[in-house]
Amino acid sequence: MTILVTAASGQLGHLVVDALLARGASPDSIVAGARTVARAADLADKGVRVVPLDYSAPESIDAALEGVDSVLLISGSEPGSRLAGHTNVIDAAARAGVKKLVYTSVSHADTVDLVLAPDHKATEEAIAASGIPAVLLRNNWYIENYAGDLAGAAQTGVLSAAVGDAAVAAAARVDFAEAAAVVLLEDGHTGRTYELAGPRATYADIAAAMGEVLGREVAYVPATPEELSARLASFGLDEGTVGFVVALDAGIAGGALDVSETDLTDLIGRPTTSWVDALRAVAPTS
């Protein structure tokens, strides 16, 4: 069985390849697709075949899929404009006769009120329409998404967001990567949708974990959407980016990432990485 990991030069893609190797996949059974091949040179050093793959260049996708049985489609990095690239991969996988397509989606993509969800919902629908046997991995939030907040808290002792008393069920990238490796390597997962999440954490809980990592007290200070918008604008962010972040917090405030499924721990066979350990890995160095 040959597995293609798309976006393999990115953080999640690298970790998936590492997890595949750790779970016994031979390097020559893995194809790492990367828009910038040089950024995946370390994977080539491990014996993995690295090939050009650009979601916006269908010919590169067709070439990368030659001889491939299973594909991990890692969602693109540009919210609101990534569906076309996803569709290119899905169409190419159908042409190639891929036997398993795994997609990294978002929690409850088909029902959740979250600014990120429409791209994922449409991609899931495109996968269903393609007829390719598929597995949907609906990833909750990455703990690493709070690296910037952690750096800010190191300076101010404050974690601030416009999410009220909401909770998220985030996990570390390495946990999501291992789950992807499991479903790629094992039979019996096609046709399944997995809601992947860690334990619930309020923003007060997150602030406490940050405090433990930083060795100082960190307080969670809720902001209004207007306060958040003004603060982001003061950093020089453009209006579109400000609106996106404010909308993202609004979705979190509405409970979009507050889930309790245990699919992630069930798949990887262990507890997820703690907030403290995951944050410590991205903590600012003095």
Phi, psi and chi 1 to 4 in degrees:
 res  aa     phi    psi   chi1   chi2   chi3   chi4
   1 MET       -  130.3  179.8  178.2   66.3      -
   2 THR  -110.7  132.2  -58.5      -      -      -
   3 ILE  -115.2  128.3  -62.1  168.0      -      -
   4 LEU  -101.0  124.3  170.0   64.6      -      -
   5 VAL  -104.2  114.8  177.5      -      -      -
   6 THR   -81.6  164.4   69.4      -      -      -
   7 ALA    49.5   39.0      -      -      -      -
   8 ALA   -72.2  -13.0      -      -      -      -
   9 SER   -82.5   -8.6   58.5      -      -      -
  10 GLY   -83.8  175.9      -      -      -      -
  11 GLN   -64.0  -47.8  -67.5  171.3  -53.3      -
  12 LEU   -67.0  -44.1 -179.5   61.1      -      -
  13 GLY   -59.0  -44.0      -      -      -      -
  14 HIS   -56.8  -45.6  -98.2   84.1      -      -
  15 LEU   -66.8  -33.9  -69.6  170.4      -      -
  16 VAL   -65.2  -45.2  171.5      -      -      -
  17 VAL   -60.1  -43.9  172.4      -      -      -
  18 ASP   -59.7  -41.6  -72.5  -18.0      -      -
  19 ALA   -68.0  -37.9      -      -      -      -
  20 LEU   -60.9  -45.3  -71.3  168.1      -      -
  21 LEU   -64.6  -41.1  -65.9  170.9      -      -
  22 ALA   -64.7  -28.4      -      -      -      -
  23 ARG   -92.7   13.2  -75.4 -177.3  168.0  -95.3
  24 GLY   101.1    1.5      -      -      -      -
  25 ALA   -68.2  137.6      -      -      -      -
  26 SER   -77.3  144.3   62.1      -      -      -
  27 PRO   -55.2  -35.2  -25.7   35.1      -      -
  28 ASP   -77.2   -1.2   59.3    6.1      -      -
  29 SER   -96.7    1.1   71.2      -      -      -
  30 ILE  -115.8  132.3  -56.7  169.7      -      -
  31 VAL  -113.9  125.0 -179.8      -      -      -
  32 ALA  -103.7  112.5      -      -      -      -
  33 GLY   -92.0  129.5      -      -      -      -
  34 ALA  -142.1  136.2      -      -      -      -
  35 ARG   -64.8  -38.8 -174.9  165.2   57.2 -177.3
  36 THR  -115.5  100.1  -55.2      -      -      -
  37 VAL   -57.7  -35.9  170.5      -      -      -
  38 ALA   -60.7  -27.9      -      -      -      -
  39 ARG   -74.5   -8.8  -68.5 -176.3   56.8 -164.7
  40 ALA  -112.9   22.1      -      -      -      -
  41 ALA   -60.0  -33.3      -      -      -      -
  42 ASP   -66.0  -29.6   60.1  -43.5      -      -
  43 LEU   -71.6  -39.1  -60.8 -179.7      -      -
  44 ALA   -61.2  -36.1      -      -      -      -
  45 ASP   -63.6  -22.4  -69.0  -18.6      -      -
  46 LYS   -89.6    2.3  -62.6  174.8 -177.7  178.3
  47 GLY    95.8    2.0      -      -      -      -
  48 VAL   -80.1  140.4  172.5      -      -      -
  49 ARG   -80.4  120.6 -178.9  159.3   64.1   94.0
  50 VAL  -104.6  129.4  178.5      -      -      -
  51 VAL  -131.5  154.0  -60.4      -      -      -
  52 PRO   -67.8  136.4  -13.9   27.4      -      -
  53 LEU  -153.7  114.7 -166.9  159.2      -      -
  54 ASP  -122.0  121.9 -173.8  -29.5      -      -
  55 TYR   -55.9  -27.2  -69.3  173.8      -      -
  56 SER   -90.8    3.1   64.0      -      -      -
  57 ALA  -124.5   89.6      -      -      -      -
  58 PRO   -54.8  -32.9  -27.7   36.1      -      -
  59 GLU   -64.6  -32.8   65.3  -80.2    2.0      -
  60 SER   -70.7  -32.9   76.0      -      -      -
  61 ILE   -69.4  -45.5  -54.0  169.8      -      -
  62 ASP   -57.8  -43.6  -73.5  -32.9      -      -
  63 ALA   -65.1  -40.3      -      -      -      -
  64 ALA   -66.8  -26.0      -      -      -      -
  65 LEU   -85.6   -3.2  -79.5  164.8      -      -
  66 GLU   -61.3  121.4  -69.4 -178.8   10.6      -
  67 GLY    77.8   10.2      -      -      -      -
  68 VAL   -92.9  137.7  165.8      -      -      -
  69 ASP   -98.2  -39.7  -56.6  -66.8      -      -
  70 SER  -129.5  147.5  -60.6      -      -      -
  71 VAL  -131.2  134.9  175.8      -      -      -
  72 LEU  -102.4  114.0  173.5   64.2      -      -
  73 LEU   -94.4  104.2  170.5   53.4      -      -
  74 ILE   -85.2  127.5  -65.9  177.8      -      -
  75 SER   -59.1  146.1   57.0      -      -      -
  76 GLY   -64.6  169.5      -      -      -      -
  77 SER  -102.3    7.1   58.7      -      -      -
  78 GLU  -119.4   89.6  -61.1  177.9    5.8      -
  79 PRO   -54.3  137.7  -25.0   34.6      -      -
  80 GLY    91.6  -15.7      -      -      -      -
  81 SER  -136.5   20.3   61.0      -      -      -
  82 ARG  -102.3   -8.4   48.6 -168.5  167.7 -176.6
  83 LEU   -61.0  -40.8  178.0   59.2      -      -
  84 ALA   -59.8  -43.1      -      -      -      -
  85 GLY   -65.0  -42.5      -      -      -      -
  86 HIS   -59.0  -44.0  -66.5  173.8      -      -
  87 THR   -62.6  -36.9  -57.6      -      -      -
  88 ASN   -59.9  -42.0  -74.4  -19.6      -      -
  89 VAL   -67.6  -43.6  176.3      -      -      -
  90 ILE   -61.6  -45.9  -64.5  163.2      -      -
  91 ASP   -62.1  -41.9  -69.3  -14.0      -      -
  92 ALA   -66.2  -38.8      -      -      -      -
  93 ALA   -64.4  -37.6      -      -      -      -
  94 ALA   -65.3  -42.8      -      -      -      -
  95 ARG   -62.1  -35.7  -71.6 -167.5  -63.2  -88.8
  96 ALA   -82.0   -7.5      -      -      -      -
  97 GLY    71.6   33.3      -      -      -      -
  98 VAL   -58.8  138.4  163.8      -      -      -
  99 LYS   -90.6  -18.1  -62.1  178.3  177.2   62.8
 100 LYS  -151.9  126.8 -177.4 -167.3  -67.4 -177.1
 101 LEU  -120.0  121.8  175.0   62.4      -      -
 102 VAL  -110.0  132.2 -178.9      -      -      -
 103 TYR  -125.5  135.7  173.9   61.5      -      -
 104 THR   -91.0  103.8   61.3      -      -      -
 105 SER  -102.1 -154.4 -171.7      -      -      -
 106 VAL  -131.6  156.9   73.4      -      -      -
 107 SER   -49.3  125.9  -73.2      -      -      -
 108 HIS    48.4   48.2  -63.5  -81.5      -      -
 109 ALA   -56.7  -29.5      -      -      -      -
 110 ASP   -82.8  -10.7   54.6  -18.3      -      -
 111 THR  -131.7  -16.4   58.4      -      -      -
 112 VAL   -78.5  148.1   74.9      -      -      -
 113 ASP   -95.9   85.9 -177.2   14.1      -      -
 114 LEU  -142.6  136.0 -172.6   68.5      -      -
 115 VAL   -59.5  -24.3   67.9      -      -      -
 116 LEU   -80.5  -18.1  -67.3  171.3      -      -
 117 ALA   -69.0  -38.1      -      -      -      -
 118 PRO   -55.1  -43.3  -29.2   37.2      -      -
 119 ASP   -56.9  -44.4  -77.4  -10.8      -      -
 120 HIS   -69.6  -43.1  -68.0  -67.8      -      -
 121 LYS   -59.8  -45.2  179.9  175.4 -175.7  -69.7
 122 ALA   -65.2  -36.4      -      -      -      -
 123 THR   -66.8  -43.9  -60.0      -      -      -
 124 GLU   -57.8  -41.0  -69.3 -174.5    5.1      -
 125 GLU   -66.0  -38.4  -68.6  168.5  -12.4      -
 126 ALA   -66.2  -38.1      -      -      -      -
 127 ILE   -63.9  -44.7  -68.7  170.2      -      -
 128 ALA   -60.8  -42.0      -      -      -      -
 129 ALA   -67.9  -26.0      -      -      -      -
 130 SER   -71.0  -25.2   75.3      -      -      -
 131 GLY    81.2    0.9      -      -      -      -
 132 ILE   -72.3  132.2  -56.2  169.7      -      -
 133 PRO   -56.6  127.9  -23.6   34.5      -      -
 134 ALA  -138.7  160.0      -      -      -      -
 135 VAL  -129.1  129.6 -172.6      -      -      -
 136 LEU  -103.8  122.6  -59.0  179.5      -      -
 137 LEU  -106.5  100.8  -59.1  178.9      -      -
 138 ARG   -89.7   93.5  -70.8  178.4  170.4  170.8
 139 ASN   -76.7  133.5  -66.6   -9.3      -      -
 140 ASN   -74.5 -160.5 -158.4  -84.3      -      -
 141 TRP   -74.1  147.5 -139.4 -137.7      -      -
 142 TYR   -83.6  131.9  -61.9  137.9      -      -
 143 ILE   -57.6  -34.8  -67.7  176.4      -      -
 144 GLU   -61.8  -17.5  -69.8   86.1   -9.4      -
 145 ASN   -61.6  -17.2  -71.1  -13.9      -      -
 146 TYR   -95.0   12.1  -66.2   89.8      -      -
 147 ALA   -60.2  -41.6      -      -      -      -
 148 GLY   -65.8  -40.1      -      -      -      -
 149 ASP   -64.0  -36.5  -64.5  -64.8      -      -
 150 LEU   -64.9  -42.4 -178.9   65.0      -      -
 151 ALA   -63.5  -39.2      -      -      -      -
 152 GLY   -65.7  -41.4      -      -      -      -
 153 ALA   -65.1  -29.6      -      -      -      -
 154 ALA   -62.6  -30.5      -      -      -      -
 155 GLN   -89.7  -35.7  -59.6  -62.1  -42.1      -
 156 THR  -111.3  -19.3   66.1      -      -      -
 157 GLY    73.4   18.7      -      -      -      -
 158 VAL  -132.2  137.0  169.9      -      -      -
 159 LEU  -112.0  120.3  167.1   65.4      -      -
 160 SER  -127.6  136.6 -175.2      -      -      -
 161 ALA  -157.2  159.3      -      -      -      -
 162 ALA   -97.8   56.1      -      -      -      -
 163 VAL  -118.6    4.6  -59.8      -      -      -
 164 GLY    61.3 -133.0      -      -      -      -
 165 ASP  -103.2   27.6   59.1   -2.8      -      -
 166 ALA   -68.1  163.0      -      -      -      -
 167 ALA  -123.2  156.0      -      -      -      -
 168 VAL  -123.4  160.1  -62.4      -      -      -
 169 ALA  -118.2   57.0      -      -      -      -
 170 ALA   -74.5  160.5      -      -      -      -
 171 ALA  -144.5  168.5      -      -      -      -
 172 ALA   -77.9  152.0      -      -      -      -
 173 ARG   -54.6  -38.1  -85.0 -163.6 -173.5   92.0
 174 VAL   -61.5  -31.4   67.3      -      -      -
 175 ASP   -69.6  -46.8  -60.1  -30.9      -      -
 176 PHE   -63.1  -37.6  -66.5  117.3      -      -
 177 ALA   -63.7  -41.5      -      -      -      -
 178 GLU   -66.1  -38.0 -171.9  170.9   -9.9      -
 179 ALA   -61.7  -40.6      -      -      -      -
 180 ALA   -62.5  -42.1      -      -      -      -
 181 ALA   -61.8  -39.9      -      -      -      -
 182 VAL   -59.8  -50.5  168.6      -      -      -
 183 VAL   -72.6  -25.2  -58.6      -      -      -
 184 LEU   -71.2  -36.4  -74.5  164.2      -      -
 185 LEU   -88.8  -29.6  -68.9  171.3      -      -
 186 GLU   -96.1  150.6  -66.6 -178.3   -5.7      -
 187 ASP   -82.6  167.1  -65.3  -31.8      -      -
 188 GLY    92.2    4.0      -      -      -      -
 189 HIS  -104.3  -15.7  -63.2  -74.1      -      -
 190 THR   -62.6  142.3   52.9      -      -      -
 191 GLY    86.2   -2.2      -      -      -      -
 192 ARG   -98.1  150.0  -61.6  -72.4  -59.2  -86.2
 193 THR  -118.5  120.7  -63.1      -      -      -
 194 TYR  -108.7  128.8  -68.9  107.5      -      -
 195 GLU   -93.6  103.3  -62.8  -72.6  -11.9      -
 196 LEU   -96.6  121.8  -57.4 -176.0      -      -
 197 ALA  -154.7  154.9      -      -      -      -
 198 GLY   -96.0 -170.8      -      -      -      -
 199 PRO   -65.7  148.6  -17.6   30.5      -      -
 200 ARG   -62.1  139.2  -66.1  177.0   68.3 -106.1
 201 ALA  -140.6  127.1      -      -      -      -
 202 THR   -77.4  169.5   66.2      -      -      -
 203 TYR   -70.0  -24.1  -86.7   59.4      -      -
 204 ALA   -67.2  -39.2      -      -      -      -
 205 ASP   -62.8  -42.1  -64.1  -31.3      -      -
 206 ILE   -63.8  -42.5  -62.4  169.1      -      -
 207 ALA   -60.6  -39.9      -      -      -      -
 208 ALA   -64.3  -41.2      -      -      -      -
 209 ALA   -64.6  -40.2      -      -      -      -
 210 MET   -61.4  -41.1  -71.6 -178.3  174.2      -
 211 GLY   -61.2  -39.6      -      -      -      -
 212 GLU   -65.2  -40.5 -175.2  170.5  -17.4      -
 213 VAL   -67.5  -41.6  169.0      -      -      -
 214 LEU   -85.2  -16.1  -63.4  170.3      -      -
 215 GLY    71.5   30.1      -      -      -      -
 216 ARG  -149.8  160.2   62.9  167.5  -62.7  172.9
 217 GLU   -70.6  134.3 -176.3  175.9   -9.1      -
 218 VAL  -125.5  126.6  176.2      -      -      -
 219 ALA  -106.8  141.6      -      -      -      -
 220 TYR   -87.9  123.4  168.1   51.3      -      -
 221 VAL  -119.2  104.0  179.0      -      -      -
 222 PRO   -62.1  145.4  -18.8   31.5      -      -
 223 ALA  -119.5  156.7      -      -      -      -
 224 THR   -82.4  160.7   65.6      -      -      -
 225 PRO   -56.3  -36.5  -27.5   35.9      -      -
 226 GLU   -66.7  -41.3  -66.2   75.5   19.2      -
 227 GLU   -64.9  -41.7  -71.0  168.1  -18.5      -
 228 LEU   -63.3  -43.7  175.3   60.4      -      -
 229 SER   -59.6  -45.4  179.2      -      -      -
 230 ALA   -64.7  -40.3      -      -      -      -
 231 ARG   -65.8  -43.1 -176.2  166.8   75.9 -118.0
 232 LEU   -64.9  -40.6  -66.1  171.8      -      -
 233 ALA   -63.5  -33.3      -      -      -      -
 234 SER   -67.8  -19.6   74.4      -      -      -
 235 PHE   -83.1   -3.3  -62.7  153.2      -      -
 236 GLY    91.1   10.7      -      -      -      -
 237 LEU   -72.1  146.7  -63.0  178.6      -      -
 238 ASP   -74.0  165.2   62.5   86.4      -      -
 239 GLU   -61.1  -39.0 -175.8  176.8  -12.7      -
 240 GLY   -63.9  -42.9      -      -      -      -
 241 THR   -66.2  -42.3  -58.8      -      -      -
 242 VAL   -59.0  -47.1  170.0      -      -      -
 243 GLY   -62.2  -38.0      -      -      -      -
 244 PHE   -64.4  -47.3  176.5   81.4      -      -
 245 VAL   -65.1  -41.1  174.8      -      -      -
 246 VAL   -63.0  -42.1  171.6      -      -      -
 247 ALA   -65.3  -36.1      -      -      -      -
 248 LEU   -62.6  -47.9 -166.5   56.1      -      -
 249 ASP   -61.6  -36.5  -89.0   20.1      -      -
 250 ALA   -62.4  -40.3      -      -      -      -
 251 GLY   -64.5  -42.1      -      -      -      -
 252 ILE   -64.0  -41.5  -65.6  172.5      -      -
 253 ALA   -59.4  -32.2      -      -      -      -
 254 GLY   -82.6    3.4      -      -      -      -
 255 GLY    92.1   15.8      -      -      -      -
 256 ALA   -60.4  -32.0      -      -      -      -
 257 LEU  -111.1   14.0  -60.9  177.5      -      -
 258 ASP   -95.3   88.9 -173.6   -3.5      -      -
 259 VAL  -127.2  168.8  -57.1      -      -      -
 260 SER  -133.8   11.0   57.0      -      -      -
 261 GLU   -63.4  150.8  -72.7   91.4  -11.4      -
 262 THR  -108.6   16.6   62.3      -      -      -
 263 ASP   -56.7  -36.7  -68.6   -5.6      -      -
 264 LEU   -65.7  -50.6 -178.7   52.6      -      -
 265 THR   -66.7  -32.7   53.1      -      -      -
 266 ASP   -63.2  -40.8  -66.8  -16.8      -      -
 267 LEU   -71.4  -44.9  -79.2  173.9      -      -
 268 ILE   -88.2  -12.3   65.0  178.5      -      -
 269 GLY    72.6   25.6      -      -      -      -
 270 ARG  -159.8  164.8   59.5  169.8  174.6   80.3
 271 PRO   -64.8  151.6  -19.0   31.2      -      -
 272 THR   -71.6  160.4   55.7      -      -      -
 273 THR   -60.2  136.4  -53.4      -      -      -
 274 SER   -68.8  156.8   71.9      -      -      -
 275 TRP   -57.2  -43.0  -85.7   86.9      -      -
 276 VAL   -62.7  -46.0  168.6      -      -      -
 277 ASP   -66.1  -42.0  -72.6  -16.7      -      -
 278 ALA   -68.1  -40.4      -      -      -      -
 279 LEU   -69.5  -36.0  -71.5  173.6      -      -
 280 ARG   -60.7  -32.9 -173.5  169.3  -76.1  125.8
 281 ALA   -69.1  -20.1      -      -      -      -
 282 VAL  -117.2   13.8  -64.1      -      -      -
 283 ALA   -68.5  146.3      -      -      -      -
 284 PRO   -65.2  144.1   22.5  -31.8      -      -
 285 THR   -99.5  144.4   56.4      -      -      -
 286 SER   -82.8      -   55.0      -      -      -
